Amino acid sequence: MVKQVRQVTRTRPVRAEGEGRLTAVGRAAVTGLRSLGGRTLAMIAGAAAVSLALIVTGIVLSRHDTSRPPIPATRARHYTETDACLLTDRHGITGRTTAATVWQGMQDASLTTHARVTYTSVVGEQSTAGARPFLNAMLQGSCEIVLAVGGPEVTAAREATGSHAKLGFVLVGDGSASKAATNVAWVPVGDGLRAGVAAAVKRAVDAQG
C-alpha cells in the first residue's frame, strides 16, 4: 500500500506596503541616531526643547484677557519751537548755586509752556570778555530767550540786549527794571528766585508767540 503524504506549505503573512516603508524609515532613523555622538544628541534635544518653549510662549502671549483695558502708550512731551538758553559760569547748574535755582525755574516754565531749555557754562577766563564768545554762540543759534546768571555773564548779556531786540532776555541780579528795554526782565536773587524765573520765562515765551 502506498501512503499518500499531503504536503502542507505554510504561508507567511503579507505585510502591508505602508508598514514596510515605516519599518525601513524607523531602522534608518535608529541607525542614524546610533552614528551620532552623545554631545550631538544633547544639542538636538536642547534645540527641540527651546523650540517647544517658544511655541508655548507664543500661544500664551497670543491669548489676552479682554476684560482688562489696554495699557495706553507713553506720550512723549511735545516741545514748541521756542528755546530758552541759560548762560552760567564754569560751575554750571551743580549744587545749591544760584544757577541751579535758575535752572529749576526754567524747568518749571518748560512744563507749562513746553519751551525747550538748555544751558551753557563759560569755560576758560571768567570775565565779561570770556563770556562773550559763549553768549554769541547762543545768539547765533536757536535761542529766542536768553537767561544769564553771574556777574560777567549778566554784563555780557545786558550789552547785547539793544542789538537783539527780537529776543527775550531774563537777567538775574539787581538791575533796574525801569531802565531796562522792553525785551529785558530782571529777576532779583532771593527766596522767590525760582518762581520769578519761571514767570519771566513764561512771559518771554508768550511774547515770542
C-alpha positions, 0 to 999 in steps of 0.5 A: 500500500502506498501512503499518500503524504499531503504536503502542507506549505505554510504561508507567511503573512503579507505585510502591508506596503505602508508598514514596510516603508515605516519599518525601513524609515524607523531602522534608518532613523535608529541607525542614524541616531546610533552614528551620532555622538552623545554631545550631538544628541544633547544639542538636538534635544536642547534645540527641540526643547527651546523650540517647544518653549517658544511655541508655548510662549507664543500661544500664551502671549497670543491669548489676552484677557479682554476684560482688562483695558489696554495699557495706553502708550507713553506720550512723549512731551511735545516741545514748541519751537521756542528755546530758552538758553541759560548762560552760567559760569564754569560751575554750571547748574551743580549744587545749591548755586544760584544757577541751579535755582535758575535752572529749576525755574526754567524747568518749571516754565518748560512744563507749562509752556513746553519751551525747550531749555538748555544751558551753557557754562563759560569755560576758560577766563571768567570775565565779561570778555570770556563770556562773550564768545559763549553768549554769541554762540547762543545768539547765533543759534536757536535761542529766542530767550536768553537767561544769564546768571553771574556777574560777567555773564549778566554784563555780557548779556545786558550789552547785547540786549539793544542789538537783539531786540527780537529776543527775550532776555531774563537777567538775574541780579539787581538791575533796574527794571525801569531802565531796562528795554522792553525785551529785558526782565530782571529777576532779583536773587532771593527766596522767590528766585525760582518762581520769578524765573519761571514767570519771566520765562513764561512771559518771554515765551508768550511774547515770542508767540 
